[in-house]
């Protein structure tokens, strides 16, 4: 098993870059897909954003300074690409970001890749009511079980602020689920 430092070294080497990038894809594509999918909701949109994310990673790997884990840097790119995608989609359809979320949730029932039941759909609706930052924090903690330290690197926010955001998000979701 190759470690992150070795992988990074190979990614920055012209002779090994393509081979190392394939290894990177294999290591992280599924985790990044689900991170993106939790943000954009749709399988097709998640695939598009994932592709854009890996293109950005490939093009910008030489600028990665190593201040954070490679994993955190890639998650930050995936998060930003997802948010950019949703903002562009909202602008293109001339609707608010909240309406884009609502549309995405409503489309989940017809998404052949969505395997959730009524309870999971209700949870997705509850998450969609949260502000963007709380949605990100909740998804990263609840669905991906990321550590606050890693989330702090990805979102460039203190662990304390993330814990508070998660706690508030959980309370709001509980309130939503008990009201409806």
PAZAPA-4460 file (N, C-alpha, C; in steps of 0.05 Angstrom, whole numbers, plus 32768, in hexadecimal, padded with zeros to 4 digits):
% residues 180
    n_x    n_y    n_z   ca_x   ca_y   ca_z    c_x    c_y    c_z   seq   type   mol
   8011   7FE8   8000   8000   8000   8000   8012   8019   8000     1      X     A
   800D   802A   7FED   801D   8043   7FEA   8013   8058   7FFE     2      X     A
   8025   8066   800B   801C   807B   801E   8019   8095   800F     3      X     A
   800C   80A9   801C   8005   80C2   8010   801D   80D1   8005     4      X     A
   8033   80D1   8014   804C   80DF   800C   8057   80D3   7FF2     5      X     A
   8058   80B9   7FF1   8062   80AB   7FD9   8050   80B1   7FC1     6      X     A
   8036   80B0   7FC6   8022   80B5   7FB0   8026   80D2   7FA6     7      X     A
   8028   80E4   7FB8   802C   8100   7FB1   8045   8104   7FA1     8      X     A
   805A   80F7   7FA9   8074   80F9   7F9B   8071   80EF   7F7E     9      X     A
   8063   80D9   7F7B   805E   80CE   7F60   804B   80DF   7F50    10      X     A
   8038   80EC   7F5D   8025   80FD   7F4F   8033   8116   7F44    11      X     A
   8048   811E   7F51   8057   8136   7F48   806E   812F   7F35    12      X     A
   8072   8115   7F30   8087   810C   7F1E   807A   8108   7F02    13      X     A
   8086   8113   7EEE   807C   8111   7ED2   807B   80F4   7EC9    14      X     A
   808E   80E4   7ED1   808F   80C8   7EC8   807A   80B6   7ED5    15      X     A
   8073   80BD   7EEE   8060   80AC   7EFD   8044   80B8   7F01    16      X     A
   8040   80D1   7EF7   8028   80E0   7EFD   800E   80D0   7EF5    17      X     A
   800D   80C6   7EDC   7FF5   80B8   7ED3   7FEF   809F   7EE3    18      X     A
   8004   8090   7EE9   8000   8077   7EF9   7FF8   807E   7F15    19      X     A
   8004   8092   7F21   7FFD   809B   7F3C   7FE1   80A6   7F3D    20      X     A
   7FD9   80B4   7F28   7FBE   80BF   7F27   7FA9   80A9   7F26    21      X     A
   7FAF   8094   7F18   7F9C   807D   7F17   7F9A   8071   7F33    22      X     A
   7FB0   806F   7F42   7FAF   8065   7F5D   7F9F   8078   7F6F    23      X     A
   7FA3   8092   7F6B   7F94   80A6   7F7A   7F76   80A3   7F75    24      X     A
   7F6F   80A0   7F5C   7F53   809C   7F54   7F47   8084   7F62    25      X     A
   7F55   806E   7F62   7F4B   8055   7F6E   7F48   8059   7F8C    26      X     A
   7F5A   8067   7F99   7F5A   806B   7FB6   7F42   807D   7FBE    27      X     A
   7F3D   8092   7FAF   7F2B   80A6   7FB9   7F11   80AB   7FA9    28      X     A
   7F0E   809E   7F92   7EF6   80A5   7F82   7EDC   809F   7F8F    29      X     A
   7EDA   8089   7F9D   7EC1   8082   7FAA   7EBA   8094   7FC1    30      X     A
   7ECE   809A   7FD2   7ECA   80AC   7FE9   7EC2   80C8   7FDF    31      X     A
   7ED1   80D2   7FCA   7ECB   80EC   7FC0   7EAF   80ED   7FB2    32      X     A
   7EA9   80D7   7FA4   7E8E   80D5   7F97   7E78   80D9   7FAC    33      X     A
   7E7A   80CA   7FC2   7E64   80CC   7FD6   7E64   80E7   7FE5    34      X     A
   7E7C   80F2   7FE8   7E7D   810D   7FF4   7E6E   8121   7FE1    35      X     A
   7E74   8120   7FC8   7E67   8131   7FB4   7E4A   812B   7FB2    36      X     A
   7E43   8111   7FB1   7E27   8109   7FAF   7E16   8113   7FC6    37      X     A
   7E21   8114   7FDE   7E13   811E   7FF5   7E0D   813C   7FF2    38      X     A
   7E1E   814A   7FE2   7E19   8166   7FDE   7E06   816C   7FC6    39      X     A
   7E0B   815F   7FB0   7DFC   8165   7F97   7DE3   8153   7F94    40      X     A
   7DE2   813D   7FA3   7DCC   812A   7FA4   7DCA   8117   7F8C    41      X     A
   7DCC   8121   7F74   7DC7   8111   7F5C   7DE0   8101   7F54    42      X     A
   7DDC   80E8   7F4C   7DF2   80D7   7F43   7E00   80E3   7F2A    43      X     A
   7DF1   80EC   7F17   7DFD   80F7   7EFE   7E0D   8110   7F04    44      X     A
   7E01   8122   7F15   7E0F   813A   7F1C   7E29   8134   7F2C    45      X     A
   7E27   8120   7F3E   7E3E   8118   7F4E   7E54   810D   7F3C    46      X     A
   7E4D   80FE   7F28   7E61   80F4   7F15   7E6F   810B   7F06    47      X     A
   7E5F   811F   7EFD   7E6B   8136   7EF0   7E7E   8145   7F02    48      X     A
   7E75   814A   7F1A   7E85   8159   7F2D   7E9E   8149   7F35    49      X     A
   7E9B   812F   7F38   7EB3   811E   7F3E   7EC7   8120   7F28    50      X     A
   7EBE   811F   7F0F   7ED0   8121   7EF9   7EDF   813C   7EF9    51      X     A
   7ED0   8152   7EFD   7EDC   816C   7EFF   7EF0   816E   7F16    52      X     A
   7EE9   8161   7F2C   7EFA   8161   7F44   7F15   8154   7F3D    53      X     A
   7F14   813D   7F31   7F2D   812F   7F2A   7F3D   813D   7F15    54      X     A
   7F30   814B   7F03   7F3E   815B   7EEF   7F4D   8171   7EFD    55      X     A
   7F40   817E   7F10   7F4D   8194   7F20   7F64   8189   7F30    56      X     A
   7F60   8172   7F3C   7F76   8166   7F4C   7F8E   8160   7F3A    57      X     A
   7F89   8154   7F23   7F9E   814D   7F10   7FAD   8166   7F07    58      X     A
   7F9E   817B   7F00   7FAB   8193   7EF6   7FBA   81A3   7F0C    59      X     A
   7FB1   81A0   7F25   7FBC   81B1   7F3A   7FCD   81A2   7F4F    60      X     A
   7FD2   8189   7F4A   7FE1   8179   7F5E   7FFD   8185   7F63    61      X     A
   8009   8192   7F4F   8023   819F   7F53   8022   81B7   7F66    62      X     A
   800A   81C2   7F6A   8007   81D9   7F7C   8001   81D0   7F99    63      X     A
   7FFC   81B6   7F9D   7FF6   81AD   7FB8   8010   81AF   7FC8    64      X     A
   800E   81BE   7FDE   8025   81C4   7FEF   802A   81B0   8005    65      X     A
   8016   81A0   800C   8019   818D   8021   8013   8198   803D    66      X     A
   8006   81B0   803E   7FFF   81BC   8057   7FE9   81AB   8066    67      X     A
   7FDA   819D   8056   7FC5   818B   8061   7FC9   8170   8054    68      X     A
   7FB8   815D   805C   7FBA   8142   804F   7FB0   8145   8032    69      X     A
   7FBA   8135   8021   7FB1   8134   8005   7F93   812F   8004    70      X     A
   7F8A   811D   8015   7F6E   8116   8017   7F5D   8130   801D    71      X     A
   7F66   8140   8030   7F58   8158   8038   7F57   816C   8020    72      X     A
   7F6D   816F   8013   7F6F   8181   7FFC   7F5C   8178   7FE6    73      X     A
   7F5A   815E   7FE1   7F48   8154   7FCC   7F2B   8158   7FD4    74      X     A
   7F25   8154   7FED   7F09   8158   7FF7   7F02   8175   7FF5    75      X     A
   7F15   8187   7FFA   7F0F   81A4   7FF8   7F08   81AA   7FDB    76      X     A
   7F17   819F   7FC8   7F12   81A4   7FAC   7EF6   8199   7FA5    77      X     A
   7EF0   8180   7FAE   7ED6   8174   7FA8   7EBF   8184   7FB4    78      X     A
   7EC3   818F   7FCC   7EAF   819F   7FD9   7EAA   81B9   7FC9    79      X     A
   7EC0   81C6   7FC2   7EBD   81DF   7FB3   7EB1   81DA   7F98    80      X     A
   7EB9   81C5   7F8A   7EAE   81BE   7F70   7E90   81B9   7F73    81      X     A
   7E88   81AB   7F88   7E6B   81A5   7F8C   7E5B   81BE   7F91    82      X     A
   7E65   81D0   7FA1   7E57   81E9   7FA7   7E56   81FB   7F8D    83      X     A
   7E6C   81FC   7F7F   7E6D   820B   7F66   7E58   8200   7F52    84      X     A
   7E57   81E5   7F50   7E44   81D8   7F3E   7E28   81E0   7F46    85      X     A
   7E21   81DE   7F60   7E06   81E5   7F68   7DFF   8202   7F63    86      X     A
   7E13   8214   7F68   7E0E   8230   7F63   7E0A   8236   7F45    87      X     A
   7E1A   8229   7F34   7E16   822D   7F17   7DFB   8221   7F0D    88      X     A
   7DF4   820B   7F19   7DDA   81FE   7F11   7DC3   8210   7F19    89      X     A
   7DC5   821C   7F31   7DB0   822E   7F3B   7DAE   8246   7F29    90      X     A
   7DC5   8251   7F21   7DC6   8269   7F10   7DBA   8262   7EF4    91      X     A
   7DC2   824B   7EEA   7DB9   8243   7ECF   7D9B   823F   7ECF    92      X     A
   7D90   8234   7EE4   7D73   822F   7EE6   7D64   8247   7EF1    93      X     A
   7D73   825B   7EF9   7D68   8274   7F04   7D57   826E   7F1D    94      X     A
   7D62   825E   7F2F   7D55   8258   7F48   7D69   825C   7F5F    95      X     A
   7D5F   825B   7F77   7D71   825E   7F8F   7D7F   8244   7F94    96      X     A
   7D94   8245   7FA4   7DA2   822C   7FAC   7D8F   821A   7FBC    97      X     A
   7D7D   8226   7FCC   7D6A   8216   7FDB   7D58   8206   7FC8    98      X     A
   7D4F   8214   7FB3   7D3E   8207   7F9F   7D4C   81F0   7F90    99      X     A
   7D66   81F4   7F8C   7D76   81DF   7F7F   7D77   81C7   7F91   100      X     A
   7D7B   81CB   7FAB   7D7C   81B6   7FBF   7D61   81A7   7FBF   101      X     A
   7D4C   81B6   7FBF   7D31   81AA   7FC0   7D2C   819A   7FA7   102      X     A
   7D34   81A4   7F90   7D31   8196   7F76   7D41   817C   7F77   103      X     A
   7D59   817D   7F81   7D6B   8166   7F83   7D5E   8150   7F95   104      X     A
   7D53   8159   7FAC   7D46   8146   7FBE   7D2E   8139   7FB1   105      X     A
   7D1E   814A   7FA4   7D06   813F   7F96   7D0D   812B   7F80   106      X     A
   7D24   8130   7F73   7D2D   811E   7F5E   7D39   8104   7F68   107      X     A
   7D40   8103   7F82   7D4C   80EB   7F8D   7D3A   80D2   7F8A   108      X     A
   7D20   80D6   7F8D   7D0D   80C0   7F8B   7D0E   80B3   7F6F   109      X     A
   7D14   80C2   7F5B   7D15   80B7   7F40   7D32   80AF   7F37   110      X     A
   7D45   80B4   7F49   7D61   80AE   7F43   7D66   8090   7F47   111      X     A
   7D6C   8082   7F32   7D70   8065   7F34   7D87   805D   7F46   112      X     A
   7D99   8070   7F4B   7DB0   806A   7F5C   7DAB   8070   7F7A   113      X     A
   7D93   807C   7F80   7D8C   8082   7F9B   7D7E   8069   7FA7   114      X     A
   7D8B   805D   7FBB   7D80   8044   7FC6   7D72   8049   7FE1   115      X     A
   7D6D   8062   7FE7   7D62   8068   8001   7D44   8063   8002   116      X     A
   7D3A   8062   801B   7D1E   805E   801F   7D12   8079   8028   117      X     A
   7CF9   8078   8030   7CEB   8091   8038   7CF9   809F   804F   118      X     A
   7D05   8090   8061   7D12   809D   8078   7D2C   80AC   806E   119      X     A
   7D3B   809F   805D   7D53   80AC   8052   7D4C   80C4   8041   120      X     A
   7D36   80C3   8033   7D2D   80DA   8023   7D25   80F1   8036   121      X     A
   7D18   80EA   804C   7D10   80FE   8060   7D29   810B   806C   122      X     A
   7D3E   80FA   8071   7D57   8105   807C   7D64   8118   8068   123      X     A
   7D64   8111   804E   7D6F   8122   803A   7D60   813D   8039   124      X     A
   7D46   813C   803C   7D36   8154   803C   7D3D   8165   8054   125      X     A
   7D41   8158   806B   7D49   8167   8083   7D65   8174   8080   126      X     A
   7D77   8165   8074   7D92   8170   806F   7D91   8188   805D   127      X     A
   7D7F   8187   8049   7D7D   819C   8035   7D73   81B6   8042   128      X     A
   7D66   81B5   805A   7D5D   81CD   8067   7D73   81DC   8075   129      X     A
   7D8A   81CF   8079   7DA1   81DB   8087   7DB0   81EF   8076   130      X     A
   7DBD   8203   8082   7DCF   8214   8073   7DE5   8203   8067   131      X     A
   7DF1   820D   8051   7E05   81FE   8042   7E1C   81F3   8054   132      X     A
   7E27   8203   8065   7E3D   81FA   8076   7E35   81E3   8088   133      X     A
   7E1D   81E6   8095   7E13   81D0   80A6   7E0E   81B7   8096   134      X     A
   7E04   81BA   807E   7E00   81A2   806D   7E1B   8194   8068   135      X     A
   7E2F   81A3   8061   7E49   8197   805C   7E53   8188   8075   136      X     A
   7E53   8196   808B   7E5D   818A   80A4   7E4D   8171   80AB   137      X     A
   7E33   8173   80AA   7E22   815C   80B0   7E28   8144   809E   138      X     A
   7E29   8149   8084   7E2E   8134   8071   7E4A   8127   8075   139      X     A
   7E5D   8137   807A   7E79   812D   807E   7E7B   811C   8098   140      X     A
   7E6D   8125   80AD   7E6F   8117   80C6   7E5C   80FE   80C6   141      X     A
   7E43   8103   80BE   7E2F   80ED   80C1   7E33   80D7   80AC   142      X     A
   7E36   80DF   8093   7E38   80CB   807D   7E54   80C0   8079   143      X     A
   7E68   80D1   807D   7E83   80C8   8076   7E94   80C4   808F   144      X     A
   7E89   80CB   80A6   7E97   80C7   80C0   7EB3   80D2   80C0   145      X     A
   7EB5   80EA   80B4   7ECF   80F7   80B4   7ED5   8102   80D0   146      X     A
   7EEE   8103   80D7   7EF7   810E   80F1   7EF6   812D   80EF   147      X     A
   7EF0   813A   8105   7EEF   8157   8105   7F09   8163   80FC   148      X     A
   7F1F   8157   8102   7F3A   8161   80F9   7F3B   8161   80DB   149      X     A
   7F33   814C   80CE   7F33   814B   80B0   7F1F   815F   80A5   150      X     A
   7F08   8161   80B1   7EF4   8174   80A8   7EFE   8191   80AB   151      X     A
   7F0D   8195   80C0   7F19   81B0   80C5   7F2D   81B7   80AE   152      X     A
   7F3D   81A3   80A6   7F4F   81A8   808F   7F40   81AD   8075   153      X     A
   7F2B   819D   8070   7F1C   819F   8057   7F0D   81BA   8056   154      X     A
   7EFF   81C1   806B   7EEE   81D9   806B   7EFC   81F2   8075   155      X     A
   7F15   81EE   807E   7F25   8204   8089   7F16   8214   809E   156      X     A
   7F0C   8204   80B1   7EFD   820F   80C8   7F07   8201   80E1   157      X     A
   7F04   820D   80F8   7F0D   8201   8111   7EFC   81E8   8118   158      X     A
   7F08   81D6   8126   7EF9   81BE   812F   7EE1   81C5   8141   159      X     A
   7EE5   81D9   8152   7ED0   81E2   8164   7EB8   81EC   8154   160      X     A
   7EBD   81FC   8140   7EA7   8207   812F   7E99   81F0   8121   161      X     A
   7EA8   81DC   8118   7E9C   81C5   810A   7E8B   81B5   811D   162      X     A
   7E94   81B1   8135   7E85   81A2   8149   7E6A   81B0   814F   163      X     A
   7E6C   81CB   8152   7E54   81DB   8157   7E41   81D9   813F   164      X     A
   7E4C   81DC   8127   7E3B   81DA   810F   7E2D   81BF   810D   165      X     A
   7E3C   81AA   8113   7E30   818F   8112   7E1A   818C   8127   166      X     A
   7E20   8195   813F   7E0C   8193   8155   7DF2   81A2   814D   167      X     A
   7DF5   81BA   8143   7DDE   81CB   813A   7DCF   81BC   8124   168      X     A
   7DDE   81B2   8110   7DD2   81A4   80FA   7DC1   818C   8103   169      X     A
   7DCD   817C   8116   7DBF   8165   8120   7DA5   816E   812E   170      X     A
   7DA6   8183   813E   7D8E   818D   814C   7D78   8196   8137   171      X     A
   7D81   81A4   8122   7D6E   81AD   810E   7D61   8195   80FF   172      X     A
   7D72   8181   80F9   7D68   8169   80EB   7D54   815A   80FD   173      X     A
   7D5B   8157   8116   7D49   814A   8129   7D2E   8158   812A   174      X     A
   7D30   8173   812B   7D17   8183   812D   7D07   817F   8113   175      X     A
   7D14   817F   80FD   7D06   817B   80E3   7CF9   8160   80E2   176      X     A
   7D07   814C   80EA   7CFD   8130   80E8   7CE6   812B   80FC   177      X     A
   7CE6   8139   8112   7CD0   8135   8126   7CB7   8146   811E   178      X     A
   7CBB   815B   810F   7CA5   816C   8106   7C95   8160   80EF   179      X     A
   7CA4   8153   80DD   7C96   814A   80C5   7C8C   812D   80C7   180      X     A
***
